């Protein structure tokens, strides 16, 4: 009986740990998918407006979008 309880406890722990890891990975996947969609849905008008802005974040976005292939590789890896 004691061995059965240990096995059940270990299996419960196993499912809790891997279930938690799965949920974290699912949220990370959603975050990076959302990031990809956000970058690639910027219109040309919005991009030209960003080029005119002088903020650091606008410059970074324009730089990232200048090479979209490299941006996609960066997001996916």
mmJSON file of the N, C-alpha and C atoms, coordinates in Angstrom:
{"data_MODEL":{"atom_site":{
"group_PDB":["ATOM","ATOM","ATOM","ATOM","ATOM","ATOM","ATOM","ATOM","ATOM","ATOM","ATOM","ATOM","ATOM","ATOM","ATOM","ATOM","ATOM","ATOM","ATOM","ATOM","ATOM","ATOM","ATOM","ATOM","ATOM","ATOM","ATOM","ATOM","ATOM","ATOM","ATOM","ATOM","ATOM","ATOM","ATOM","ATOM","ATOM","ATOM","ATOM","ATOM","ATOM","ATOM","ATOM","ATOM","ATOM","ATOM","ATOM","ATOM","ATOM","ATOM","ATOM","ATOM","ATOM","ATOM","ATOM","ATOM","ATOM","ATOM","ATOM","ATOM","ATOM","ATOM","ATOM","ATOM","ATOM","ATOM","ATOM","ATOM","ATOM","ATOM","ATOM","ATOM","ATOM","ATOM","ATOM","ATOM","ATOM","ATOM","ATOM","ATOM","ATOM","ATOM","ATOM","ATOM","ATOM","ATOM","ATOM","ATOM","ATOM","ATOM","ATOM","ATOM","ATOM","ATOM","ATOM","ATOM","ATOM","ATOM","ATOM","ATOM","ATOM","ATOM","ATOM","ATOM","ATOM","ATOM","ATOM","ATOM","ATOM","ATOM","ATOM","ATOM","ATOM","ATOM","ATOM","ATOM","ATOM","ATOM","ATOM","ATOM","ATOM","ATOM","ATOM","ATOM","ATOM","ATOM","ATOM","ATOM","ATOM","ATOM","ATOM","ATOM","ATOM","ATOM","ATOM","ATOM","ATOM","ATOM","ATOM","ATOM","ATOM","ATOM","ATOM","ATOM","ATOM","ATOM","ATOM","ATOM","ATOM","ATOM","ATOM","ATOM","ATOM","ATOM","ATOM","ATOM","ATOM","ATOM","ATOM","ATOM","ATOM","ATOM","ATOM","ATOM","ATOM","ATOM","ATOM","ATOM","ATOM","ATOM","ATOM","ATOM","ATOM","ATOM","ATOM","ATOM","ATOM","ATOM","ATOM","ATOM","ATOM","ATOM","ATOM","ATOM","ATOM","ATOM","ATOM","ATOM","ATOM","ATOM","ATOM","ATOM","ATOM","ATOM","ATOM","ATOM","ATOM","ATOM","ATOM","ATOM","ATOM","ATOM","ATOM","ATOM","ATOM","ATOM","ATOM","ATOM","ATOM","ATOM","ATOM","ATOM","ATOM","ATOM","ATOM","ATOM","ATOM","ATOM","ATOM","ATOM","ATOM","ATOM","ATOM","ATOM","ATOM","ATOM","ATOM","ATOM","ATOM","ATOM","ATOM"],
"id":[1,2,3,4,5,6,7,8,9,10,11,12,13,14,15,16,17,18,19,20,21,22,23,24,25,26,27,28,29,30,31,32,33,34,35,36,37,38,39,40,41,42,43,44,45,46,47,48,49,50,51,52,53,54,55,56,57,58,59,60,61,62,63,64,65,66,67,68,69,70,71,72,73,74,75,76,77,78,79,80,81,82,83,84,85,86,87,88,89,90,91,92,93,94,95,96,97,98,99,100,101,102,103,104,105,106,107,108,109,110,111,112,113,114,115,116,117,118,119,120,121,122,123,124,125,126,127,128,129,130,131,132,133,134,135,136,137,138,139,140,141,142,143,144,145,146,147,148,149,150,151,152,153,154,155,156,157,158,159,160,161,162,163,164,165,166,167,168,169,170,171,172,173,174,175,176,177,178,179,180,181,182,183,184,185,186,187,188,189,190,191,192,193,194,195,196,197,198,199,200,201,202,203,204,205,206,207,208,209,210,211,212,213,214,215,216,217,218,219,220,221,222,223,224,225,226,227,228,229,230,231],
"type_symbol":["N","C","C","N","C","C","N","C","C","N","C","C","N","C","C","N","C","C","N","C","C","N","C","C","N","C","C","N","C","C","N","C","C","N","C","C","N","C","C","N","C","C","N","C","C","N","C","C","N","C","C","N","C","C","N","C","C","N","C","C","N","C","C","N","C","C","N","C","C","N","C","C","N","C","C","N","C","C","N","C","C","N","C","C","N","C","C","N","C","C","N","C","C","N","C","C","N","C","C","N","C","C","N","C","C","N","C","C","N","C","C","N","C","C","N","C","C","N","C","C","N","C","C","N","C","C","N","C","C","N","C","C","N","C","C","N","C","C","N","C","C","N","C","C","N","C","C","N","C","C","N","C","C","N","C","C","N","C","C","N","C","C","N","C","C","N","C","C","N","C","C","N","C","C","N","C","C","N","C","C","N","C","C","N","C","C","N","C","C","N","C","C","N","C","C","N","C","C","N","C","C","N","C","C","N","C","C","N","C","C","N","C","C","N","C","C","N","C","C","N","C","C","N","C","C","N","C","C","N","C","C"],
"label_atom_id":["N","CA","C","N","CA","C","N","CA","C","N","CA","C","N","CA","C","N","CA","C","N","CA","C","N","CA","C","N","CA","C","N","CA","C","N","CA","C","N","CA","C","N","CA","C","N","CA","C","N","CA","C","N","CA","C","N","CA","C","N","CA","C","N","CA","C","N","CA","C","N","CA","C","N","CA","C","N","CA","C","N","CA","C","N","CA","C","N","CA","C","N","CA","C","N","CA","C","N","CA","C","N","CA","C","N","CA","C","N","CA","C","N","CA","C","N","CA","C","N","CA","C","N","CA","C","N","CA","C","N","CA","C","N","CA","C","N","CA","C","N","CA","C","N","CA","C","N","CA","C","N","CA","C","N","CA","C","N","CA","C","N","CA","C","N","CA","C","N","CA","C","N","CA","C","N","CA","C","N","CA","C","N","CA","C","N","CA","C","N","CA","C","N","CA","C","N","CA","C","N","CA","C","N","CA","C","N","CA","C","N","CA","C","N","CA","C","N","CA","C","N","CA","C","N","CA","C","N","CA","C","N","CA","C","N","CA","C","N","CA","C","N","CA","C","N","CA","C","N","CA","C","N","CA","C","N","CA","C","N","CA","C","N","CA","C","N","CA","C"],
"label_alt_id":[null,null,null,null,null,null,null,null,null,null,null,null,null,null,null,null,null,null,null,null,null,null,null,null,null,null,null,null,null,null,null,null,null,null,null,null,null,null,null,null,null,null,null,null,null,null,null,null,null,null,null,null,null,null,null,null,null,null,null,null,null,null,null,null,null,null,null,null,null,null,null,null,null,null,null,null,null,null,null,null,null,null,null,null,null,null,null,null,null,null,null,null,null,null,null,null,null,null,null,null,null,null,null,null,null,null,null,null,null,null,null,null,null,null,null,null,null,null,null,null,null,null,null,null,null,null,null,null,null,null,null,null,null,null,null,null,null,null,null,null,null,null,null,null,null,null,null,null,null,null,null,null,null,null,null,null,null,null,null,null,null,null,null,null,null,null,null,null,null,null,null,null,null,null,null,null,null,null,null,null,null,null,null,null,null,null,null,null,null,null,null,null,null,null,null,null,null,null,null,null,null,null,null,null,null,null,null,null,null,null,null,null,null,null,null,null,null,null,null,null,null,null,null,null,null,null,null,null,null,null,null],
"label_comp_id":["UNK","UNK","UNK","UNK","UNK","UNK","UNK","UNK","UNK","UNK","UNK","UNK","UNK","UNK","UNK","UNK","UNK","UNK","UNK","UNK","UNK","UNK","UNK","UNK","UNK","UNK","UNK","UNK","UNK","UNK","UNK","UNK","UNK","UNK","UNK","UNK","UNK","UNK","UNK","UNK","UNK","UNK","UNK","UNK","UNK","UNK","UNK","UNK","UNK","UNK","UNK","UNK","UNK","UNK","UNK","UNK","UNK","UNK","UNK","UNK","UNK","UNK","UNK","UNK","UNK","UNK","UNK","UNK","UNK","UNK","UNK","UNK","UNK","UNK","UNK","UNK","UNK","UNK","UNK","UNK","UNK","UNK","UNK","UNK","UNK","UNK","UNK","UNK","UNK","UNK","UNK","UNK","UNK","UNK","UNK","UNK","UNK","UNK","UNK","UNK","UNK","UNK","UNK","UNK","UNK","UNK","UNK","UNK","UNK","UNK","UNK","UNK","UNK","UNK","UNK","UNK","UNK","UNK","UNK","UNK","UNK","UNK","UNK","UNK","UNK","UNK","UNK","UNK","UNK","UNK","UNK","UNK","UNK","UNK","UNK","UNK","UNK","UNK","UNK","UNK","UNK","UNK","UNK","UNK","UNK","UNK","UNK","UNK","UNK","UNK","UNK","UNK","UNK","UNK","UNK","UNK","UNK","UNK","UNK","UNK","UNK","UNK","UNK","UNK","UNK","UNK","UNK","UNK","UNK","UNK","UNK","UNK","UNK","UNK","UNK","UNK","UNK","UNK","UNK","UNK","UNK","UNK","UNK","UNK","UNK","UNK","UNK","UNK","UNK","UNK","UNK","UNK","UNK","UNK","UNK","UNK","UNK","UNK","UNK","UNK","UNK","UNK","UNK","UNK","UNK","UNK","UNK","UNK","UNK","UNK","UNK","UNK","UNK","UNK","UNK","UNK","UNK","UNK","UNK","UNK","UNK","UNK","UNK","UNK","UNK","UNK","UNK","UNK","UNK","UNK","UNK"],
"label_asym_id":["A","A","A","A","A","A","A","A","A","A","A","A","A","A","A","A","A","A","A","A","A","A","A","A","A","A","A","A","A","A","A","A","A","A","A","A","A","A","A","A","A","A","A","A","A","A","A","A","A","A","A","A","A","A","A","A","A","A","A","A","A","A","A","A","A","A","A","A","A","A","A","A","A","A","A","A","A","A","A","A","A","A","A","A","A","A","A","A","A","A","A","A","A","A","A","A","A","A","A","A","A","A","A","A","A","A","A","A","A","A","A","A","A","A","A","A","A","A","A","A","A","A","A","A","A","A","A","A","A","A","A","A","A","A","A","A","A","A","A","A","A","A","A","A","A","A","A","A","A","A","A","A","A","A","A","A","A","A","A","A","A","A","A","A","A","A","A","A","A","A","A","A","A","A","A","A","A","A","A","A","A","A","A","A","A","A","A","A","A","A","A","A","A","A","A","A","A","A","A","A","A","A","A","A","A","A","A","A","A","A","A","A","A","A","A","A","A","A","A","A","A","A","A","A","A","A","A","A","A","A","A"],
"label_entity_id":["1","1","1","1","1","1","1","1","1","1","1","1","1","1","1","1","1","1","1","1","1","1","1","1","1","1","1","1","1","1","1","1","1","1","1","1","1","1","1","1","1","1","1","1","1","1","1","1","1","1","1","1","1","1","1","1","1","1","1","1","1","1","1","1","1","1","1","1","1","1","1","1","1","1","1","1","1","1","1","1","1","1","1","1","1","1","1","1","1","1","1","1","1","1","1","1","1","1","1","1","1","1","1","1","1","1","1","1","1","1","1","1","1","1","1","1","1","1","1","1","1","1","1","1","1","1","1","1","1","1","1","1","1","1","1","1","1","1","1","1","1","1","1","1","1","1","1","1","1","1","1","1","1","1","1","1","1","1","1","1","1","1","1","1","1","1","1","1","1","1","1","1","1","1","1","1","1","1","1","1","1","1","1","1","1","1","1","1","1","1","1","1","1","1","1","1","1","1","1","1","1","1","1","1","1","1","1","1","1","1","1","1","1","1","1","1","1","1","1","1","1","1","1","1","1","1","1","1","1","1","1"],
"label_seq_id":[1,1,1,2,2,2,3,3,3,4,4,4,5,5,5,6,6,6,7,7,7,8,8,8,9,9,9,10,10,10,11,11,11,12,12,12,13,13,13,14,14,14,15,15,15,16,16,16,17,17,17,18,18,18,19,19,19,20,20,20,21,21,21,22,22,22,23,23,23,24,24,24,25,25,25,26,26,26,27,27,27,28,28,28,29,29,29,30,30,30,31,31,31,32,32,32,33,33,33,34,34,34,35,35,35,36,36,36,37,37,37,38,38,38,39,39,39,40,40,40,41,41,41,42,42,42,43,43,43,44,44,44,45,45,45,46,46,46,47,47,47,48,48,48,49,49,49,50,50,50,51,51,51,52,52,52,53,53,53,54,54,54,55,55,55,56,56,56,57,57,57,58,58,58,59,59,59,60,60,60,61,61,61,62,62,62,63,63,63,64,64,64,65,65,65,66,66,66,67,67,67,68,68,68,69,69,69,70,70,70,71,71,71,72,72,72,73,73,73,74,74,74,75,75,75,76,76,76,77,77,77],
"pdbx_PDB_ins_code":[null,null,null,null,null,null,null,null,null,null,null,null,null,null,null,null,null,null,null,null,null,null,null,null,null,null,null,null,null,null,null,null,null,null,null,null,null,null,null,null,null,null,null,null,null,null,null,null,null,null,null,null,null,null,null,null,null,null,null,null,null,null,null,null,null,null,null,null,null,null,null,null,null,null,null,null,null,null,null,null,null,null,null,null,null,null,null,null,null,null,null,null,null,null,null,null,null,null,null,null,null,null,null,null,null,null,null,null,null,null,null,null,null,null,null,null,null,null,null,null,null,null,null,null,null,null,null,null,null,null,null,null,null,null,null,null,null,null,null,null,null,null,null,null,null,null,null,null,null,null,null,null,null,null,null,null,null,null,null,null,null,null,null,null,null,null,null,null,null,null,null,null,null,null,null,null,null,null,null,null,null,null,null,null,null,null,null,null,null,null,null,null,null,null,null,null,null,null,null,null,null,null,null,null,null,null,null,null,null,null,null,null,null,null,null,null,null,null,null,null,null,null,null,null,null,null,null,null,null,null,null],
"Cartn_x":[0.809,0.0,0.849,1.92,2.773,3.427,3.816,4.437,3.448,2.203,1.183,0.971,0.98,0.818,1.981,3.181,4.36,4.283,3.877,3.773,2.722,1.591,0.531,1.009,1.718,2.238,3.24,4.131,5.114,4.436,3.424,2.707,1.964,1.358,0.678,1.666,2.833,3.863,4.335,4.52,4.957,3.968,2.694,1.681,1.576,1.729,1.679,2.856,4.046,5.238,5.153,4.882,4.832,3.615,2.542,1.388,1.715,2.428,2.857,3.819,4.767,5.71,4.964,3.994,3.212,2.475,1.886,1.14,2.075,3.251,4.229,4.658,4.953,5.364,4.237,3.017,1.874,1.756,1.929,1.896,3.053,4.236,5.376,5.126,4.553,4.223,3.231,2.225,1.236,1.888,2.798,3.487,4.299,5.088,5.929,5.11,4.011,3.123,2.498,2.092,1.542,2.569,3.812,4.89,5.097,5.111,5.283,4.148,2.933,1.779,1.843,2.229,2.297,3.322,4.48,5.513,5.121,4.594,4.321,2.993,2.201,0.948,1.073,2.272,2.481,2.37,1.497,1.297,2.45,2.526,3.585,3.431,2.205,1.966,2.478,2.146,2.631,4.156,4.737,6.191,6.831,6.233,6.785,6.614,5.519,5.347,6.401,6.716,7.749,9.119,9.37,10.655,10.817,9.717,9.773,9.958,9.547,9.692,11.163,11.499,12.888,13.093,12.114,12.251,13.111,13.689,14.544,13.786,12.584,11.807,11.378,11.04,10.653,11.83,13.02,14.211,14.494,14.297,14.53,13.54,12.29,11.27,11.58,11.947,12.282,13.49,14.48,15.674,15.32,14.474,14.065,13.294,12.434,11.612,12.366,13.575,14.332,14.756,14.935,15.257,14.259,13.13,12.041,12.403,13.232,13.648,14.435,15.354,16.16,15.288,14.306,13.38,12.605,12.1,11.337,12.207,13.432,14.35,14.626,14.789,15.053,13.868,12.67,11.479,11.297,11.565,11.304,12.386,13.557,14.621,14.853],
"Cartn_y":[-1.202,0.0,1.261,1.231,2.413,2.721,1.682,1.873,2.484,2.066,2.627,4.113,4.499,5.921,6.747,6.2,6.912,7.088,6.036,6.101,7.126,7.114,8.074,9.489,9.691,11.016,11.489,10.596,10.963,11.299,10.525,10.808,12.135,12.413,13.701,14.851,14.703,15.741,15.912,14.795,14.819,15.6,15.308,15.984,17.466,17.806,19.212,19.993,19.425,20.117,20.287,19.21,19.302,20.08,20.043,20.871,22.347,22.701,24.09,24.537,23.669,23.994,24.178,23.325,23.432,24.765,25.179,26.447,27.63,27.607,28.688,28.743,27.592,27.556,27.999,27.685,28.121,29.643,30.256,31.719,32.355,31.76,32.289,32.206,31.11,30.97,32.035,32.281,33.319,34.695,34.964,36.253,36.477,35.481,35.654,35.678,34.955,35.035,36.419,36.961,38.318,39.355,39.163,40.072,40.041,38.847,38.705,39.397,39.173,39.794,41.31,41.798,43.25,43.896,43.293,43.875,43.833,42.707,42.559,43.164,43.657,44.311,45.832,46.348,47.8,48.242,49.192,49.662,50.57,50.827,51.697,53.123,53.553,54.898,54.979,53.956,53.935,53.868,53.118,53.01,54.35,55.067,56.383,57.366,57.254,58.086,57.755,56.471,56.073,56.608,56.652,57.171,58.646,59.373,60.799,61.056,60.118,60.292,60.194,60.819,60.839,60.03,59.229,58.448,57.212,56.718,55.544,54.297,54.136,52.944,52.969,54.153,54.256,53.902,54.372,54.043,52.546,51.918,50.474,49.691,50.121,49.439,49.571,50.765,50.985,50.145,50.081,49.282,47.799,47.326,45.924,45.611,46.532,46.284,46.509,47.057,47.272,45.945,44.921,43.587,42.606,42.414,41.615,40.143,39.644,38.243,38.022,38.924,38.831,38.991,39.868,40.062,38.782,38.15,36.916,35.821,35.709,34.711,35.008,36.283,36.675,36.343,36.591,36.314,34.814,34.034,32.597,31.807,32.413,31.646,32.095],
"Cartn_z":[0.0,0.0,0.0,0.808,0.907,-0.437,-1.153,-2.467,-3.449,-3.397,-4.282,-4.011,-2.749,-2.407,-2.936,-2.826,-3.326,-4.838,-5.512,-6.97,-7.375,-6.715,-7.016,-6.728,-5.627,-5.278,-6.33,-6.763,-7.785,-9.111,-9.466,-10.711,-10.632,-9.481,-9.31,-9.424,-8.795,-8.879,-10.316,-10.995,-12.388,-13.249,-13.095,-13.904,-13.556,-12.302,-11.903,-12.48,-12.385,-12.889,-14.399,-15.108,-16.565,-17.058,-16.314,-16.658,-16.525,-15.45,-15.27,-16.354,-16.694,-17.773,-19.085,-19.349,-20.579,-20.651,-19.546,-19.524,-19.75,-19.12,-19.324,-20.785,-21.372,-22.779,-23.706,-23.348,-24.14,-24.129,-22.964,-22.876,-23.639,-23.564,-24.316,-25.817,-26.262,-27.679,-28.117,-27.298,-27.617,-27.654,-26.721,-26.683,-27.957,-28.355,-29.534,-30.821,-30.865,-32.027,-32.125,-30.995,-30.978,-31.394,-30.961,-31.353,-32.856,-33.416,-34.867,-35.617,-35.193,-35.85,-35.732,-34.561,-34.356,-35.279,-35.416,-36.273,-37.744,-38.189,-39.614,-40.044,-39.107,-39.493,-39.505,-39.264,-39.328,-40.783,-41.041,-42.415,-42.838,-44.138,-44.658,-44.139,-43.946,-43.405,-41.963,-41.171,-39.789,-39.742,-40.66,-40.707,-41.06,-41.996,-42.34,-41.18,-40.432,-39.233,-38.179,-38.053,-37.099,-37.507,-38.818,-39.298,-38.953,-38.905,-38.59,-37.097,-36.267,-34.82,-34.432,-33.341,-32.889,-31.605,-31.241,-30.013,-30.267,-29.207,-29.325,-29.748,-29.22,-29.566,-31.029,-31.548,-32.96,-33.852,-33.49,-34.287,-34.263,-33.11,-33.009,-33.865,-33.86,-34.66,-36.142,-36.572,-37.984,-38.367,-37.488,-37.77,-37.878,-36.973,-37.027,-38.302,-38.726,-39.911,-41.214,-41.148,-42.381,-43.006,-42.19,-42.701,-42.093,-42.779,-42.21,-42.073,-42.967,-42.869,-41.58,-41.307,-40.092,-38.845,-38.916,-37.798,-37.512,-38.554,-38.372,-37.767,-38.238,-37.681,-36.215,-35.884,-34.5,-33.599,-34.055,-33.241,-33.036,-34.063,-33.996,-33.277,-33.066,-32.391,-30.992],
"occupancy":[1.0,1.0,1.0,1.0,1.0,1.0,1.0,1.0,1.0,1.0,1.0,1.0,1.0,1.0,1.0,1.0,1.0,1.0,1.0,1.0,1.0,1.0,1.0,1.0,1.0,1.0,1.0,1.0,1.0,1.0,1.0,1.0,1.0,1.0,1.0,1.0,1.0,1.0,1.0,1.0,1.0,1.0,1.0,1.0,1.0,1.0,1.0,1.0,1.0,1.0,1.0,1.0,1.0,1.0,1.0,1.0,1.0,1.0,1.0,1.0,1.0,1.0,1.0,1.0,1.0,1.0,1.0,1.0,1.0,1.0,1.0,1.0,1.0,1.0,1.0,1.0,1.0,1.0,1.0,1.0,1.0,1.0,1.0,1.0,1.0,1.0,1.0,1.0,1.0,1.0,1.0,1.0,1.0,1.0,1.0,1.0,1.0,1.0,1.0,1.0,1.0,1.0,1.0,1.0,1.0,1.0,1.0,1.0,1.0,1.0,1.0,1.0,1.0,1.0,1.0,1.0,1.0,1.0,1.0,1.0,1.0,1.0,1.0,1.0,1.0,1.0,1.0,1.0,1.0,1.0,1.0,1.0,1.0,1.0,1.0,1.0,1.0,1.0,1.0,1.0,1.0,1.0,1.0,1.0,1.0,1.0,1.0,1.0,1.0,1.0,1.0,1.0,1.0,1.0,1.0,1.0,1.0,1.0,1.0,1.0,1.0,1.0,1.0,1.0,1.0,1.0,1.0,1.0,1.0,1.0,1.0,1.0,1.0,1.0,1.0,1.0,1.0,1.0,1.0,1.0,1.0,1.0,1.0,1.0,1.0,1.0,1.0,1.0,1.0,1.0,1.0,1.0,1.0,1.0,1.0,1.0,1.0,1.0,1.0,1.0,1.0,1.0,1.0,1.0,1.0,1.0,1.0,1.0,1.0,1.0,1.0,1.0,1.0,1.0,1.0,1.0,1.0,1.0,1.0,1.0,1.0,1.0,1.0,1.0,1.0,1.0,1.0,1.0,1.0,1.0,1.0],
"B_iso_or_equiv":[0.0,0.0,0.0,0.0,0.0,0.0,0.0,0.0,0.0,0.0,0.0,0.0,0.0,0.0,0.0,0.0,0.0,0.0,0.0,0.0,0.0,0.0,0.0,0.0,0.0,0.0,0.0,0.0,0.0,0.0,0.0,0.0,0.0,0.0,0.0,0.0,0.0,0.0,0.0,0.0,0.0,0.0,0.0,0.0,0.0,0.0,0.0,0.0,0.0,0.0,0.0,0.0,0.0,0.0,0.0,0.0,0.0,0.0,0.0,0.0,0.0,0.0,0.0,0.0,0.0,0.0,0.0,0.0,0.0,0.0,0.0,0.0,0.0,0.0,0.0,0.0,0.0,0.0,0.0,0.0,0.0,0.0,0.0,0.0,0.0,0.0,0.0,0.0,0.0,0.0,0.0,0.0,0.0,0.0,0.0,0.0,0.0,0.0,0.0,0.0,0.0,0.0,0.0,0.0,0.0,0.0,0.0,0.0,0.0,0.0,0.0,0.0,0.0,0.0,0.0,0.0,0.0,0.0,0.0,0.0,0.0,0.0,0.0,0.0,0.0,0.0,0.0,0.0,0.0,0.0,0.0,0.0,0.0,0.0,0.0,0.0,0.0,0.0,0.0,0.0,0.0,0.0,0.0,0.0,0.0,0.0,0.0,0.0,0.0,0.0,0.0,0.0,0.0,0.0,0.0,0.0,0.0,0.0,0.0,0.0,0.0,0.0,0.0,0.0,0.0,0.0,0.0,0.0,0.0,0.0,0.0,0.0,0.0,0.0,0.0,0.0,0.0,0.0,0.0,0.0,0.0,0.0,0.0,0.0,0.0,0.0,0.0,0.0,0.0,0.0,0.0,0.0,0.0,0.0,0.0,0.0,0.0,0.0,0.0,0.0,0.0,0.0,0.0,0.0,0.0,0.0,0.0,0.0,0.0,0.0,0.0,0.0,0.0,0.0,0.0,0.0,0.0,0.0,0.0,0.0,0.0,0.0,0.0,0.0,0.0,0.0,0.0,0.0,0.0,0.0,0.0],
"pdbx_formal_charge":[null,null,null,null,null,null,null,null,null,null,null,null,null,null,null,null,null,null,null,null,null,null,null,null,null,null,null,null,null,null,null,null,null,null,null,null,null,null,null,null,null,null,null,null,null,null,null,null,null,null,null,null,null,null,null,null,null,null,null,null,null,null,null,null,null,null,null,null,null,null,null,null,null,null,null,null,null,null,null,null,null,null,null,null,null,null,null,null,null,null,null,null,null,null,null,null,null,null,null,null,null,null,null,null,null,null,null,null,null,null,null,null,null,null,null,null,null,null,null,null,null,null,null,null,null,null,null,null,null,null,null,null,null,null,null,null,null,null,null,null,null,null,null,null,null,null,null,null,null,null,null,null,null,null,null,null,null,null,null,null,null,null,null,null,null,null,null,null,null,null,null,null,null,null,null,null,null,null,null,null,null,null,null,null,null,null,null,null,null,null,null,null,null,null,null,null,null,null,null,null,null,null,null,null,null,null,null,null,null,null,null,null,null,null,null,null,null,null,null,null,null,null,null,null,null,null,null,null,null,null,null],
"auth_seq_id":[1,1,1,2,2,2,3,3,3,4,4,4,5,5,5,6,6,6,7,7,7,8,8,8,9,9,9,10,10,10,11,11,11,12,12,12,13,13,13,14,14,14,15,15,15,16,16,16,17,17,17,18,18,18,19,19,19,20,20,20,21,21,21,22,22,22,23,23,23,24,24,24,25,25,25,26,26,26,27,27,27,28,28,28,29,29,29,30,30,30,31,31,31,32,32,32,33,33,33,34,34,34,35,35,35,36,36,36,37,37,37,38,38,38,39,39,39,40,40,40,41,41,41,42,42,42,43,43,43,44,44,44,45,45,45,46,46,46,47,47,47,48,48,48,49,49,49,50,50,50,51,51,51,52,52,52,53,53,53,54,54,54,55,55,55,56,56,56,57,57,57,58,58,58,59,59,59,60,60,60,61,61,61,62,62,62,63,63,63,64,64,64,65,65,65,66,66,66,67,67,67,68,68,68,69,69,69,70,70,70,71,71,71,72,72,72,73,73,73,74,74,74,75,75,75,76,76,76,77,77,77],
"auth_comp_id":["UNK","UNK","UNK","UNK","UNK","UNK","UNK","UNK","UNK","UNK","UNK","UNK","UNK","UNK","UNK","UNK","UNK","UNK","UNK","UNK","UNK","UNK","UNK","UNK","UNK","UNK","UNK","UNK","UNK","UNK","UNK","UNK","UNK","UNK","UNK","UNK","UNK","UNK","UNK","UNK","UNK","UNK","UNK","UNK","UNK","UNK","UNK","UNK","UNK","UNK","UNK","UNK","UNK","UNK","UNK","UNK","UNK","UNK","UNK","UNK","UNK","UNK","UNK","UNK","UNK","UNK","UNK","UNK","UNK","UNK","UNK","UNK","UNK","UNK","UNK","UNK","UNK","UNK","UNK","UNK","UNK","UNK","UNK","UNK","UNK","UNK","UNK","UNK","UNK","UNK","UNK","UNK","UNK","UNK","UNK","UNK","UNK","UNK","UNK","UNK","UNK","UNK","UNK","UNK","UNK","UNK","UNK","UNK","UNK","UNK","UNK","UNK","UNK","UNK","UNK","UNK","UNK","UNK","UNK","UNK","UNK","UNK","UNK","UNK","UNK","UNK","UNK","UNK","UNK","UNK","UNK","UNK","UNK","UNK","UNK","UNK","UNK","UNK","UNK","UNK","UNK","UNK","UNK","UNK","UNK","UNK","UNK","UNK","UNK","UNK","UNK","UNK","UNK","UNK","UNK","UNK","UNK","UNK","UNK","UNK","UNK","UNK","UNK","UNK","UNK","UNK","UNK","UNK","UNK","UNK","UNK","UNK","UNK","UNK","UNK","UNK","UNK","UNK","UNK","UNK","UNK","UNK","UNK","UNK","UNK","UNK","UNK","UNK","UNK","UNK","UNK","UNK","UNK","UNK","UNK","UNK","UNK","UNK","UNK","UNK","UNK","UNK","UNK","UNK","UNK","UNK","UNK","UNK","UNK","UNK","UNK","UNK","UNK","UNK","UNK","UNK","UNK","UNK","UNK","UNK","UNK","UNK","UNK","UNK","UNK","UNK","UNK","UNK","UNK","UNK","UNK"],
"auth_asym_id":["A","A","A","A","A","A","A","A","A","A","A","A","A","A","A","A","A","A","A","A","A","A","A","A","A","A","A","A","A","A","A","A","A","A","A","A","A","A","A","A","A","A","A","A","A","A","A","A","A","A","A","A","A","A","A","A","A","A","A","A","A","A","A","A","A","A","A","A","A","A","A","A","A","A","A","A","A","A","A","A","A","A","A","A","A","A","A","A","A","A","A","A","A","A","A","A","A","A","A","A","A","A","A","A","A","A","A","A","A","A","A","A","A","A","A","A","A","A","A","A","A","A","A","A","A","A","A","A","A","A","A","A","A","A","A","A","A","A","A","A","A","A","A","A","A","A","A","A","A","A","A","A","A","A","A","A","A","A","A","A","A","A","A","A","A","A","A","A","A","A","A","A","A","A","A","A","A","A","A","A","A","A","A","A","A","A","A","A","A","A","A","A","A","A","A","A","A","A","A","A","A","A","A","A","A","A","A","A","A","A","A","A","A","A","A","A","A","A","A","A","A","A","A","A","A","A","A","A","A","A","A"],
"auth_atom_id":["N","CA","C","N","CA","C","N","CA","C","N","CA","C","N","CA","C","N","CA","C","N","CA","C","N","CA","C","N","CA","C","N","CA","C","N","CA","C","N","CA","C","N","CA","C","N","CA","C","N","CA","C","N","CA","C","N","CA","C","N","CA","C","N","CA","C","N","CA","C","N","CA","C","N","CA","C","N","CA","C","N","CA","C","N","CA","C","N","CA","C","N","CA","C","N","CA","C","N","CA","C","N","CA","C","N","CA","C","N","CA","C","N","CA","C","N","CA","C","N","CA","C","N","CA","C","N","CA","C","N","CA","C","N","CA","C","N","CA","C","N","CA","C","N","CA","C","N","CA","C","N","CA","C","N","CA","C","N","CA","C","N","CA","C","N","CA","C","N","CA","C","N","CA","C","N","CA","C","N","CA","C","N","CA","C","N","CA","C","N","CA","C","N","CA","C","N","CA","C","N","CA","C","N","CA","C","N","CA","C","N","CA","C","N","CA","C","N","CA","C","N","CA","C","N","CA","C","N","CA","C","N","CA","C","N","CA","C","N","CA","C","N","CA","C","N","CA","C","N","CA","C","N","CA","C","N","CA","C","N","CA","C","N","CA","C","N","CA","C"],
"pdbx_PDB_model_num":[1,1,1,1,1,1,1,1,1,1,1,1,1,1,1,1,1,1,1,1,1,1,1,1,1,1,1,1,1,1,1,1,1,1,1,1,1,1,1,1,1,1,1,1,1,1,1,1,1,1,1,1,1,1,1,1,1,1,1,1,1,1,1,1,1,1,1,1,1,1,1,1,1,1,1,1,1,1,1,1,1,1,1,1,1,1,1,1,1,1,1,1,1,1,1,1,1,1,1,1,1,1,1,1,1,1,1,1,1,1,1,1,1,1,1,1,1,1,1,1,1,1,1,1,1,1,1,1,1,1,1,1,1,1,1,1,1,1,1,1,1,1,1,1,1,1,1,1,1,1,1,1,1,1,1,1,1,1,1,1,1,1,1,1,1,1,1,1,1,1,1,1,1,1,1,1,1,1,1,1,1,1,1,1,1,1,1,1,1,1,1,1,1,1,1,1,1,1,1,1,1,1,1,1,1,1,1,1,1,1,1,1,1,1,1,1,1,1,1,1,1,1,1,1,1,1,1,1,1,1,1]
}}}
